[in-house]
């Protein structure tokens, strides 16, 4: 067996009911000091943190989260949820990788969190688009 596989088994054994080793979301200092963080609505960031709870290191870009789920969880109207998703996309916190639809089957939108890299990229390849946002004064 490879060393990588052994390390994975040891890490999995230590979890004891938690989803992953990284079962928390760090709001880093550089994130809080950027202009996008200063511009984001508090409720929109609450939606962002809720979406971040679904991240498990291998599903970025395929995180399923529908407008109806957010509507039920936070008791917001669908238009408010759409407004918050659009704000998070405009500020660079999220990218919609697949738009949800209701044609033949119900499909929720799939999201990519730009704070973390995609599963096939190295750790330092996260897009962090929110860092390039500039406040208009």
Buried (B, 14 or more C-beta within 10 A) or exposed (E): EEEEEEEEEEEEEEEEEEEEEEEEBEEEEEBEEBBBBEBBEEBBBBBBEBBBEBBEEEBBBBBBBBBEBBBEEBEBEEEBBBBBBEBBBBBBBBBBBBEBEEEEEEBBBBBBBBBBBBEEEEEEEBBBBBBEBEEEE
